[in-house]
């Protein structure tokens, strides 16, 4: 049976850990930027399949928030050029809903009121698209 190695993750040299030294705040910032960037990618995909001013505004605000957190503009992938089937659109809204929820948790942990408000707004918007009303 496999037993995991019981050593420290960081190599120690003369009593000092070698490797990244990030604070909890920095780790949360990186995680939040990642969740928001992923949400932006799904939002861009939805914009390509089902254009709407609300999604355009959401994408703009997500990009601004990631830029604020990360220090530069997020890399944005070109949306796929598929036919917008109801199943594909629903799957994207489900993914966006999940990502918005994850971003909300991290923004709350980080104490980021702006990020939390944006994530909560997107969570509610995608929940409405999915017909999720209880608990919202």
ChimeraX commands (.cxc) that place a marker at each C-alpha (Angstrom):
marker #1 position 0.00,0.00,0.00 radius 0.5
marker #1 position 1.20,3.50,-0.79 radius 0.5
marker #1 position 2.28,5.67,2.10 radius 0.5
marker #1 position 2.96,9.37,1.46 radius 0.5
marker #1 position 6.35,10.82,2.18 radius 0.5
marker #1 position 6.41,12.57,5.53 radius 0.5
marker #1 position 8.74,15.42,4.76 radius 0.5
marker #1 position 8.26,19.16,4.55 radius 0.5
marker #1 position 7.26,20.54,1.20 radius 0.5
marker #1 position 9.95,23.22,1.27 radius 0.5
marker #1 position 13.60,22.27,1.27 radius 0.5
marker #1 position 15.41,23.71,4.27 radius 0.5
marker #1 position 18.88,25.10,3.99 radius 0.5
marker #1 position 20.55,26.40,7.14 radius 0.5
marker #1 position 17.19,26.74,8.88 radius 0.5
marker #1 position 15.55,28.79,6.11 radius 0.5
marker #1 position 12.85,27.48,3.82 radius 0.5
marker #1 position 13.60,27.78,0.12 radius 0.5
marker #1 position 10.73,28.61,-2.20 radius 0.5
marker #1 position 7.90,31.08,-2.46 radius 0.5
marker #1 position 7.16,33.21,0.55 radius 0.5
marker #1 position 3.62,34.47,0.19 radius 0.5
marker #1 position 1.34,35.79,2.84 radius 0.5
marker #1 position -2.21,34.49,3.24 radius 0.5
marker #1 position -3.42,37.77,1.72 radius 0.5
marker #1 position -1.24,37.26,-1.36 radius 0.5
marker #1 position -2.46,33.69,-1.77 radius 0.5
marker #1 position -6.08,34.80,-1.52 radius 0.5
marker #1 position -5.46,37.58,-4.04 radius 0.5
marker #1 position -3.96,35.09,-6.50 radius 0.5
marker #1 position -6.87,32.68,-6.01 radius 0.5
marker #1 position -9.47,35.42,-6.42 radius 0.5
marker #1 position -7.83,36.73,-9.59 radius 0.5
marker #1 position -7.79,33.17,-10.94 radius 0.5
marker #1 position -11.46,32.55,-10.21 radius 0.5
marker #1 position -12.46,35.90,-11.71 radius 0.5
marker #1 position -10.32,35.29,-14.79 radius 0.5
marker #1 position -11.97,31.89,-15.28 radius 0.5
marker #1 position -15.38,33.53,-14.82 radius 0.5
marker #1 position -14.39,36.16,-17.40 radius 0.5
marker #1 position -13.47,33.41,-19.87 radius 0.5
marker #1 position -16.87,31.75,-19.46 radius 0.5
marker #1 position -18.57,35.15,-19.69 radius 0.5
marker #1 position -16.74,35.86,-22.97 radius 0.5
marker #1 position -17.92,32.49,-24.28 radius 0.5
marker #1 position -21.51,33.30,-23.30 radius 0.5
marker #1 position -21.19,36.74,-24.93 radius 0.5
marker #1 position -20.16,35.07,-28.19 radius 0.5
marker #1 position -23.08,32.64,-28.09 radius 0.5
marker #1 position -25.79,34.88,-26.60 radius 0.5
marker #1 position -24.79,38.55,-26.97 radius 0.5
marker #1 position -26.26,40.90,-24.38 radius 0.5
marker #1 position -25.39,44.28,-22.88 radius 0.5
marker #1 position -25.49,42.72,-19.38 radius 0.5
marker #1 position -22.81,40.18,-20.29 radius 0.5
marker #1 position -20.75,42.92,-21.98 radius 0.5
marker #1 position -20.90,44.99,-18.79 radius 0.5
marker #1 position -20.08,41.97,-16.63 radius 0.5
marker #1 position -17.05,41.14,-18.78 radius 0.5
marker #1 position -15.81,44.72,-18.59 radius 0.5
marker #1 position -16.18,44.82,-14.80 radius 0.5
marker #1 position -14.57,41.40,-14.32 radius 0.5
marker #1 position -11.59,42.48,-16.44 radius 0.5
marker #1 position -11.23,45.68,-14.41 radius 0.5
marker #1 position -11.33,43.76,-11.12 radius 0.5
marker #1 position -8.72,41.25,-12.31 radius 0.5
marker #1 position -6.53,44.13,-13.50 radius 0.5
marker #1 position -6.84,45.72,-10.05 radius 0.5
marker #1 position -5.94,42.47,-8.28 radius 0.5
marker #1 position -3.26,41.23,-10.64 radius 0.5
marker #1 position -1.70,44.51,-11.70 radius 0.5
marker #1 position -2.28,43.96,-15.42 radius 0.5
marker #1 position -5.04,43.02,-17.82 radius 0.5
marker #1 position -6.10,39.38,-17.85 radius 0.5
marker #1 position -5.24,37.19,-20.81 radius 0.5
marker #1 position -8.42,36.54,-22.74 radius 0.5
marker #1 position -9.00,33.57,-24.97 radius 0.5
marker #1 position -10.96,33.90,-28.16 radius 0.5
marker #1 position -14.39,32.32,-27.71 radius 0.5
marker #1 position -15.10,29.16,-29.66 radius 0.5
marker #1 position -17.18,29.48,-32.78 radius 0.5
marker #1 position -19.80,26.86,-32.05 radius 0.5
marker #1 position -23.52,26.99,-32.61 radius 0.5
marker #1 position -25.34,28.12,-29.47 radius 0.5
marker #1 position -27.29,25.04,-28.44 radius 0.5
marker #1 position -29.47,25.28,-25.33 radius 0.5
marker #1 position -27.41,22.53,-23.66 radius 0.5
marker #1 position -24.13,24.40,-24.32 radius 0.5
marker #1 position -25.51,27.70,-23.00 radius 0.5
marker #1 position -26.91,25.97,-19.90 radius 0.5
marker #1 position -23.57,24.25,-19.25 radius 0.5
marker #1 position -21.77,27.60,-19.51 radius 0.5
marker #1 position -24.20,29.23,-17.08 radius 0.5
marker #1 position -23.69,26.33,-14.67 radius 0.5
marker #1 position -19.90,26.73,-14.91 radius 0.5
marker #1 position -20.18,30.50,-14.45 radius 0.5
marker #1 position -22.45,29.99,-11.44 radius 0.5
marker #1 position -19.89,27.66,-9.84 radius 0.5
marker #1 position -16.99,30.03,-10.55 radius 0.5
marker #1 position -18.91,33.02,-9.21 radius 0.5
marker #1 position -19.62,31.08,-6.01 radius 0.5
marker #1 position -15.94,30.18,-5.61 radius 0.5
marker #1 position -14.94,33.79,-6.23 radius 0.5
marker #1 position -17.47,34.95,-3.65 radius 0.5
marker #1 position -16.02,32.64,-1.01 radius 0.5
marker #1 position -12.45,33.78,-1.66 radius 0.5
marker #1 position -13.40,37.47,-1.87 radius 0.5
marker #1 position -15.20,37.15,1.46 radius 0.5
marker #1 position -12.18,35.43,3.04 radius 0.5
marker #1 position -9.97,38.19,1.67 radius 0.5
marker #1 position -12.27,40.94,2.93 radius 0.5
marker #1 position -12.67,42.28,-0.60 radius 0.5
marker #1 position -16.09,43.97,-0.61 radius 0.5
marker #1 position -15.84,45.01,-4.27 radius 0.5
marker #1 position -14.86,41.53,-5.43 radius 0.5
marker #1 position -17.53,39.93,-3.24 radius 0.5
marker #1 position -20.23,42.25,-4.60 radius 0.5
marker #1 position -19.22,41.53,-8.20 radius 0.5
marker #1 position -19.09,37.77,-7.58 radius 0.5
marker #1 position -22.47,37.82,-5.79 radius 0.5
marker #1 position -24.02,39.78,-8.66 radius 0.5
marker #1 position -22.73,37.25,-11.19 radius 0.5
marker #1 position -23.83,34.36,-8.97 radius 0.5
marker #1 position -27.38,35.74,-8.89 radius 0.5
marker #1 position -27.40,36.50,-12.63 radius 0.5
marker #1 position -26.36,32.98,-13.59 radius 0.5
marker #1 position -28.72,31.46,-11.00 radius 0.5
marker #1 position -31.56,33.39,-12.63 radius 0.5
marker #1 position -30.54,32.07,-16.07 radius 0.5
marker #1 position -30.58,28.54,-14.63 radius 0.5
marker #1 position -33.92,29.05,-12.89 radius 0.5
marker #1 position -32.39,28.68,-9.43 radius 0.5
marker #1 position -34.45,30.73,-7.01 radius 0.5
marker #1 position -34.32,29.04,-3.59 radius 0.5
marker #1 position -31.62,30.22,-1.23 radius 0.5
marker #1 position -30.86,33.28,-3.32 radius 0.5
marker link #1:1,2 radius 0.2
marker link #1:2,3 radius 0.2
marker link #1:3,4 radius 0.2
marker link #1:4,5 radius 0.2
marker link #1:5,6 radius 0.2
marker link #1:6,7 radius 0.2
marker link #1:7,8 radius 0.2
marker link #1:8,9 radius 0.2
marker link #1:9,10 radius 0.2
marker link #1:10,11 radius 0.2
marker link #1:11,12 radius 0.2
marker link #1:12,13 radius 0.2
marker link #1:13,14 radius 0.2
marker link #1:14,15 radius 0.2
marker link #1:15,16 radius 0.2
marker link #1:16,17 radius 0.2
marker link #1:17,18 radius 0.2
marker link #1:18,19 radius 0.2
marker link #1:19,20 radius 0.2
marker link #1:20,21 radius 0.2
marker link #1:21,22 radius 0.2
marker link #1:22,23 radius 0.2
marker link #1:23,24 radius 0.2
marker link #1:24,25 radius 0.2
marker link #1:25,26 radius 0.2
marker link #1:26,27 radius 0.2
marker link #1:27,28 radius 0.2
marker link #1:28,29 radius 0.2
marker link #1:29,30 radius 0.2
marker link #1:30,31 radius 0.2
marker link #1:31,32 radius 0.2
marker link #1:32,33 radius 0.2
marker link #1:33,34 radius 0.2
marker link #1:34,35 radius 0.2
marker link #1:35,36 radius 0.2
marker link #1:36,37 radius 0.2
marker link #1:37,38 radius 0.2
marker link #1:38,39 radius 0.2
marker link #1:39,40 radius 0.2
marker link #1:40,41 radius 0.2
marker link #1:41,42 radius 0.2
marker link #1:42,43 radius 0.2
marker link #1:43,44 radius 0.2
marker link #1:44,45 radius 0.2
marker link #1:45,46 radius 0.2
marker link #1:46,47 radius 0.2
marker link #1:47,48 radius 0.2
marker link #1:48,49 radius 0.2
marker link #1:49,50 radius 0.2
marker link #1:50,51 radius 0.2
marker link #1:51,52 radius 0.2
marker link #1:52,53 radius 0.2
marker link #1:53,54 radius 0.2
marker link #1:54,55 radius 0.2
marker link #1:55,56 radius 0.2
marker link #1:56,57 radius 0.2
marker link #1:57,58 radius 0.2
marker link #1:58,59 radius 0.2
marker link #1:59,60 radius 0.2
marker link #1:60,61 radius 0.2
marker link #1:61,62 radius 0.2
marker link #1:62,63 radius 0.2
marker link #1:63,64 radius 0.2
marker link #1:64,65 radius 0.2
marker link #1:65,66 radius 0.2
marker link #1:66,67 radius 0.2
marker link #1:67,68 radius 0.2
marker link #1:68,69 radius 0.2
marker link #1:69,70 radius 0.2
marker link #1:70,71 radius 0.2
marker link #1:71,72 radius 0.2
marker link #1:72,73 radius 0.2
marker link #1:73,74 radius 0.2
marker link #1:74,75 radius 0.2
marker link #1:75,76 radius 0.2
marker link #1:76,77 radius 0.2
marker link #1:77,78 radius 0.2
marker link #1:78,79 radius 0.2
marker link #1:79,80 radius 0.2
marker link #1:80,81 radius 0.2
marker link #1:81,82 radius 0.2
marker link #1:82,83 radius 0.2
marker link #1:83,84 radius 0.2
marker link #1:84,85 radius 0.2
marker link #1:85,86 radius 0.2
marker link #1:86,87 radius 0.2
marker link #1:87,88 radius 0.2
marker link #1:88,89 radius 0.2
marker link #1:89,90 radius 0.2
marker link #1:90,91 radius 0.2
marker link #1:91,92 radius 0.2
marker link #1:92,93 radius 0.2
marker link #1:93,94 radius 0.2
marker link #1:94,95 radius 0.2
marker link #1:95,96 radius 0.2
marker link #1:96,97 radius 0.2
marker link #1:97,98 radius 0.2
marker link #1:98,99 radius 0.2
marker link #1:99,100 radius 0.2
marker link #1:100,101 radius 0.2
marker link #1:101,102 radius 0.2
marker link #1:102,103 radius 0.2
marker link #1:103,104 radius 0.2
marker link #1:104,105 radius 0.2
marker link #1:105,106 radius 0.2
marker link #1:106,107 radius 0.2
marker link #1:107,108 radius 0.2
marker link #1:108,109 radius 0.2
marker link #1:109,110 radius 0.2
marker link #1:110,111 radius 0.2
marker link #1:111,112 radius 0.2
marker link #1:112,113 radius 0.2
marker link #1:113,114 radius 0.2
marker link #1:114,115 radius 0.2
marker link #1:115,116 radius 0.2
marker link #1:116,117 radius 0.2
marker link #1:117,118 radius 0.2
marker link #1:118,119 radius 0.2
marker link #1:119,120 radius 0.2
marker link #1:120,121 radius 0.2
marker link #1:121,122 radius 0.2
marker link #1:122,123 radius 0.2
marker link #1:123,124 radius 0.2
marker link #1:124,125 radius 0.2
marker link #1:125,126 radius 0.2
marker link #1:126,127 radius 0.2
marker link #1:127,128 radius 0.2
marker link #1:128,129 radius 0.2
marker link #1:129,130 radius 0.2
marker link #1:130,131 radius 0.2
marker link #1:131,132 radius 0.2
marker link #1:132,133 radius 0.2
marker link #1:133,134 radius 0.2
marker link #1:134,135 radius 0.2
marker link #1:135,136 radius 0.2
view
